[in-house]
Structure formats: structure tokens, C-alpha cells
Amino acid sequence: MRRESGPLVVIAREGGRSSKLGPSAITLTVFTGSSAFADDDDRETGMTNPLVFDRVLLRRRQARARALGPETFLIDRVASDLADRLGAVLREYPVALDLGTPSDTLRSALTGATSIGSLFRAAASPDADVIADEEALPFRDGSLDLVVSALALQFLNDLPGALIQIRRALKPDGLFLAALLGGDTLTELRQSFAAAEAEIEGGVSPRVAPFANVREMGALLQRAGFALPVTDVERLTVRYSSPFFLMGELRRMGATNVLVERRRKLLRRDTLKRMAQIYAERFSDPDGKVRATFEIIWLSGWAPHESQQKPLRPGSAQTRLADALGVREISTGEKPNGEGG
């Protein structure tokens, strides 16, 4: 099931404030070889997933953000929404896992949730309960009742393999619920940088990550073997006084460029200045503030269980649609209202 039309929320960011408009640490040795997270098709063909993200650099950028004083408005909002969504599901989760969320924000949002017994956080971070790479999970099959994740999975190089591992780690009828950044995130910044570089330097370098879209995510859930998969999307429009304020917040989110193919040279001053001009020309409001899009894709799916609803076999219906609607069925070739040929 997929719902593409999500709510549009506008958030004004000024001076670091926002307003709406409209258990003991467990250290595990984790096997990180590629076969730990390649899916069955890849193992059979010998194919490996391309490295899109420099995940070592990502961890350094996230650590720098924590040292600078992290900007948390986006993760705070997503964590709150995830807690609300989970609260709408009337189930008990004795053992739950927070996978990769880059802070304790989600754990805090779920504190007090009576449906959750024990909640552990697994991430490649020294403050996590389970220190593990999100692409090589150390959990045995059928060991978890719930896996949640907030704004982390978009930076995986092998997202299909990670989803398969999550499904395997869940007990039958266990729930997976996550939010990650989608392909329209920071589209304004991407377009402005591309136009400025093409004009000033005669070429374009990758500066904003190519995240997945909601259609692709729905297909990945099905491919990973989840039952009753659902995806939907929410787009947040955040307003800034300038593109430079936006870039400063991205730095304090630990969300600056970690693409493997990123340009290693320093950004030219004239290119940066032209980017800001183009951004203001194309994506500003009448009051001079510029817009930035954050697309949040929501995923949910269940580990298969015999008790779950299943689609009926084609042709197995016992009642005609016309009878259910209380209308007369018109045979093929018959004219409505008895019209002649």
C-alpha cells in the first residue's frame, strides 16, 4: 500500500528557533564482510552494491555535530511522529530495537510507552547499547518484536540487504517502522549548486545525496519479504533567512556531503556566491526568506505470520459486485437503457 500525498508543513527557522505555520551498554563484535548484508540475488550473481556514502566520514560528521551543539528540530519532529504512529498500533513489544537513529531522541520519545518492554539502541556509535553497523546486524533470526529507526537508513549503501536483515531479525508478526529522508530532500540546494557550478566552472559535482523515492521504498519492502507493507510521504517546507543559514544547520545535523564521489577540492568562493544568488532568485518568498524541502518517507511492514490477512485468490469471490451495490449487471455487448444498435 502506498500513499504519496502527505501533509505539507511549513516551518520558519529564525535564530535557531522554529514555529509551525499552517540498559547497560553491550559491546558486540560484528562481522562486517559484504556477504553479511548482500541479498540472495547478489550472492548468486556475485554482484556487490556500489559505495555511494562514505560511512566513516558520516560518523565523523555526526560526532562533529554533537560537539558543535546539534540542531535537532527535524529529528525531534520525526521521533514525535513515530511515537504517535506506534501508539496507534494496539500491540505489545517485549523486545524492541532502535536501529541507527543518530541520537537518543527516539528513545526519549518512546519513554513511557507501555507497549514496549525493553528498548535497545544499535548504532555505530560509542554511546549505543549495541555497537554495530546498520548494514551488518548482529541479531539472531526471530529475536526482536519491534524495530524502529529515525533518519538513519537513507545513508546505507545496501538498504535492500539491511531490510532483509531486519525482517529476519523480527519474530513472526513483528513490526518494522521507520522514517528516512526521501529523494526530494534539499532539491532547492541541489538545483542551485548544479546551476552555479555549470555556469562558473563548466561542470557539476555531486553535493546533495540521491535518496530513494516512495515508490522505490515500497518495492524494497516487498522484495525484502515484509507482509502488509505500507509507505507514505510527508514534505516539510522550512524557511531560512539565507542559504548559508540552511548550510550551517545541515552542518550541525551531521548531514553535510558524505558522498564517495564528492569533490575533494575546496568550494570556490565565486561559485558559492552564485549558488546563493540562484537560490534566492528561484526559491524565495516575497519576504525574502528562502525555502528548503525535507521529504520524510515512512515505512512499515510486518514479519510474515499465518494469522495475517492475505489477498484472496483471483476468481474466488462468492458475491457479485452488482449484487453488493444493488444494481443490474449489464452483460458485455448489451446497450444501456435498452438502446438499439
N, C-alpha and C positions, 0 to 999 in steps of 0.2 A: 504494500500500500504506500502511496506517495502523495504528499500534499505540498504543492510548490508555492502556493500563495500564503505566505506568513505575514504576521503583523509588521508594520513599518513603524519603528520607534525613532524619534529624533532626540538626541541628547546634545546639549550645549556644554562645551568644555571651556571653561574660562578660569584661569588662575588656579588650576588643579582641582576645581570643584565641578560637580556635574548636577544637572537638574533635568528631569524629564519634561519634555514638551509634548504634547499630543500623547598500644601495649608495649612492652619492651621492644627495643629495636632488634630486628632479626636480620643478620647478615648472611646471605646465601652466595655460594659460588655458582655463577650462572654460565652455562655453555653458550657461547656466542657465535659458534660456527654457522655458516649460511644454511646448512641443512636443518638447523633448529627452527627456522621460520620460513623455509621455502614450502610452497604448497605442493600437492601431489603432482599436478601437471608439470610444474617446473622441475621437480626431481626426475620425472620420466624423460623430459626432453633435454635436461642438462642446462636449462636456461637459468640465469640469475637476474634479480631485479637491479635496474640501474640505480646508482647512487645519486640522488637528487639533492639530499640535505647532508651537510656536514654536521653530524650529530655531536661530535666532540666540541666543535665550535658553539653549537647551540647550548650545550651545558655551560660553557664558559660565559656566554652572553647572559644566560639566566642567572648565573652566580653574580655577574656584574650588576644586573638589575637589582638583585636583593641588596647588594652593598650600597647602591645609589639611593635606595628607598623605592621600592617597586610601585608602579602605577597599577592599581587593581580594579578600576571601575568595571572593566569588561569581564574579568574572571569572577568578580563579586556578583554581577548580574547573572551570568550563566550558572554559577553554583546555586543561587537562589531559585532560578527557574528549574534546574534539575531536581532540587529538593521538592519543589511543588509537583512536578511531574511524577516523581517516585511516590509521593504521598497519595496520589490518585489511584495507585495500584494497591488493592487490598490483599497484600501478601506478607509473609514473614520471611526474613532473610537471616538465618543464623550466622552465616559467614559471608561477609561482603568485602570486596576489594575496590579501592580507588586506584585506578591504573594511570600513572603518568601525570596526573594533574600537577602543575608546576609549583604548587604551594599547598598549605593546609586549609585553603579557603573552602574547598568542597567538604572536607571532613568537618569543619566548623558548621557549615550549613546543614549537615546531616546529624549533628549532635542533638540528641533528644528524640530522634526518630525511633519510636517504639517498635517499628517493624524490623529494625536492624539489630542483630546480636553483637557480633564483633566486626569492626571495620578496620582493615589494614590498608596502608598506602604503599604501593610498589612503584618505584621510580629510580632512575639512575642519579640519585641524589643522596648525599650522606645523611640527611635528616629523615629519610624514608624508613618505614618499618621493615620493608623488604627491599634491599638494594638490588635492582635488576633492570636490565634493558627491556623496554617495552616491546622490542622485536624478538625477544627470546625469553619467554615466560618460564619460570621455574616451578610452576604448579602442576601437580599431577592431574590427570583427567578426572572430571567429575568431583572436584573438591570444593567448588565455590557455588554459593546460591545467588550471588549478585555481583556483577562487575559494572562499575560506573567510571566515567572519565570525562574531564572538562578541559577543553582547549589544549589537547596534547597530541592526539592521534594524527593531526594534519602534518606533523613533522616526521612521520615514519617513512622510511624508504620502502618498506614492504608491508603496506597496510593490508593487502589481501591475506598475507601469511599471518599477520597479527590477529586478524579477525577469526581466522580458523583456530588459532591457539586459544583465543578467548572462548569460542564456542566449545572447544574440547574441555577446557578447564571448568566449565559450568556443569553443575549437576543437571540431570534431566528436568526440564521445566524451569531451569534457572534463567534469570533475566540479565540482559545486557542493555545499558542505557548510557548514551554518550552524546557529547556535543563537540564539534570541531569546526574550524574555520573553513568556509566554502570558497569557491572559485572567484566570486565577485568581491571578495575582501580586498580593500585598498585599490580598487580598479582605477580610481581617480589618480592616485600616486603613480601607479604603473603606466597609465597613458601619458601623464605629464613628463615622467622621466624619459619614456621612449621618444616622445616628440622632441624634447630638448636635446637629447643625445644625437638623434638623427640630424637635427638642424646644426648643432655646434660641432659635433665630432664626426659626422658622416656614418654613424653606425649605432647599434643598440646593444646594450649588455643586460643580462638578467638581473633585476634588482628587487622584484616582488615575487614571492613564491607562487608557483602554479598549483593551487589547491584544487581538489576534486569538486564536482558539482553534485547536486542532489540526485540526479538520475544515475550517475556512476555509483554513488554510495548505495542506492537501493539494490543495484545489480550485485555489488560486492557482498552485501549481507546475504543475498540468496546464494551466491557462489560459495560462501563460507559455511553454508548449511544451517543458517538460522531459520527457525519456524516463525510464522506470523511477522515478517519484517515490516517495519514502518519507518519512513523518513519524512521529515518536513523541514522547512527552512524559515528562518527569521532574519530580516535585514534591519540592521541598526544604522541610522544615519547620524553621525556625530559631527558637530560643527566646531571648528577651530578658528582662532584669530589669524593663523597663518599656517602654511605647510610645515614650517620649521617647528611650530609648537607640536604638531602631529608627530613629526620625526623624533622629537625629544621624548614624547610619551611612548613611542614604539621602543626606544632605547631602554626606557625604564620598565617596559613589559618583557624585555629579553626577546623581542620579536623583530630585530633588525635582520639584515640579509645573511642567511646561512646557506645559501645555495652553493653546491660544489663548483658550479660553473660561473660563480660571481667574478667580477673583475677585481684583480688584486691591487691595481693602481688606485691612488687617491682620486677622489672625485674632483674634477676641475671646478674652480670657483665660478667661471662663466656659465658652465653647464648647470650648476646648482641654482644660480640666479635665474637663468632662463626657465628652468623647471618651475620655480616658484611663480614666475610671471604667467606661464601657460596654465598652471593650476588655478590661479586667481581668475584668469580670463574665462576658463571653461567650467569651473566648478565652484563658483562663489555665489552667495545670495546677495540680495540688494543691500544688506547692511555691511557687506564686505567680508563676512566670515566665509570660510571655505568648508566644503562637505567632505566627509570620508565615510565610506561604506564598510561595515563589518557584517559579513554574511555568516550566520550561525546555522550549520546543518545538524539536525537532531536525528539520532539513530536509536532504534530499539529493536530487539529481537529476542527470541526465546530458544534455549536449547531444546531440541525436539523431545516430545513425550507423547505417549499414546493417548493421553487424555485431552490433547489439544484439538481444537476444531480443524477439520480438513475439508477441502473443497469436494463437492460431490462429483461422481463420475459423469461425464457428458452423456445426456440422454436418460439419466436415471430419475428425472423428475416425475412425481406422481400426480401433479396437478397442472392443468394448462394455465398459461398466463391469462388468457381471455376469461377463464372462469374466475380467477382470482380478482380480476378487475371488473367483472360483471358486465362484459361487453361481448358482442357477437364476433366470432373469428371469421375473417374474410379469407377464403381459400385463394391460392395462387391463381391468377388469371381472372378472378372474379372482379367485376367493376363495383365500386362503392355505390350505394343507393340504387342498385339495380340498373345502372346506366348501360345502354347498348353499346355495341361495337362500332 
